[in-house]
């Protein structure tokens, strides 16, 4: 169990936690939710021991391994499978030790442990995880250094998942994944055999992958049972009760205050009036959870244009003469809400740039209405904002004749309030920058709004506000996103980009999810049967303990025998006995002897497990 007890912590004088407490049982999948800047990532730092608590404690079970992803995988010459398997430090260290150890007893221990963690299946397991995250067989054999930083982040995630820490910490793991990778990760996490704690604003991930929600609010921690929807329903009910109790308290205070005001100077009533006054002073106000914060987006409405807005006929588009998409034949109308789906690298952003006229067709014909206006939001635009200019200064060139009050009103319509309108962009949070970029993208009432991963920096409330704004928007929308909740509530059509082609997907997102999972495979951690180093078993479960040890011993023997078969297979090759393979032959023969000794020890342990179980049954 992970125990967080009465923790207090502050940064720069600002209190993030005050007497925060939560108990997370082993094996639980927990989603951490709360507004941006409220302390979610800080809690991870505290769990890892990277920051010092002011008071309280955080304790983890003895010898538990905590795993989190700090950065992208290093750009080395090793291929992806080699890179991923090295994330299992125990396996790596055991293999390195086995190369130099000479003590027979220690050799047997190493071989037994390697069998327990199924070392010989490491590469297939790594390959399966990489496939799930979007790397095909060919990509897995490429050097890690040939991939961009975003793809190496996926490799790092694959390595972390492969290493199977006892407590897995994931901070917004879907931000650098495509929709297809998110589908796979959801299922993987739901079957993860150890504890997983996930910071996320992805509602669908929190519904499919966790069984508890840890809510951070008002410097406190509260653990809810169930997925996000269950938490959200319970929280809203709590808010209604809090509001009702606060209203009742307020009415009571007003009633007592009237009595005080009326009778405090009358001799016969003064004592009662003073008593009520003291009651008012001592009455602690009921704190209503600050969850009703209004986040809003106000998209300006475009005038209607005659359909179609855009028509493509046999269009080919790409870069430097290299086609990315070809033979595009489609039309786009003002009431279309398109979810653009397909794996990263297939051409979704290329298509968005074509529609927004940032790219010109290499072949074919693209026709559009002469008065059409197109708004385009992409992740990189947040970084393109001028860091030393304020939000007001970004807006002023678009409306040079507007007074500051009207500019502030426009900013307020996107949740950028007066207190931050004069702050320079480099002091804004990621969510505030995203809202400013969305405002700039929609500022001239576009007939087509293209949104490329609009939610990466938005918290839960801002995502819901974006969904509401899109529901009221009367223009066409093209969305590229890994947020299934957003897509399911806003899109009325799915356009799939695959292998240079674009076509309408005939089914819904759930069907596409199952289709992708079948394509990418479904290897889960529990299928690997990796055993922990130590079992903690209650006294009334002794029979289960003995049976478990028998099963474990039998599995260990099977794994060692399989390793022995692999060695014998190599030794059966006549080429191994040629002179130039002498060193290789000696290593194989030495390894075979080590494995044979490990097998003998495993069989002795199996005999002991059988005997212990029999003795236990006879003693009952």
Buried (B, 14 or more C-beta within 10 A) or exposed (E): EBEBBEBBBBEEEEEBBBEBBBEBEBEBBBBBBBBBBBBBBBBBBBBBEEEEBEEBEBEBBEEBBBBBBEEBBEBEEBBBBBBBBBBBEBBBEBBEEBEEBEEEEEBBBBBBBBBBBBBBBBBEBBBBBBBBBBBEEEBBEEBBEEBEEEBBBBBBBBBBBBBBBBBBBBBBBBBBBBBBBBBBBBBBBBBBBBBBBBBBBBBBBBBBBBBBBBBBBBBBBBBBEBBBEBBBEBBEEBBEEBBEEBEEBEEEBEEBEEBBEEBBEEEEBEEBBEEBBEEEEEEEEBEBBEBEEEBBBBBBEBEEBEBBBBBBBEBBBBEEEEBBBBBBEBEBEBEBBBBBBBBBBBBBBBBBBBBBEBBEBBEBEBEBBEEBBBBBBBBEBBEEBEEEBBBBBBBBEEEEEBEEEEBBEBBBBBBBEEEBBEBBBEEBBBBBBBBBBBBBBBBEBBBBBBBBBBBBBBBBBBBBBBBBBBEEBEBBBBBBBBBBBBBBBBBEEBBBBEEBBBEEBEEEBEEBBEBBBEEBEEBBBEEBBBBBEEEEBEEEEBEEBBBBBBEBBBBBBEBBBEBBEBBEEBBEEEEBEEEEEEEEBEEBEEBBEBBBBBBEBBBEBBEEBBEBBEEBEEEE
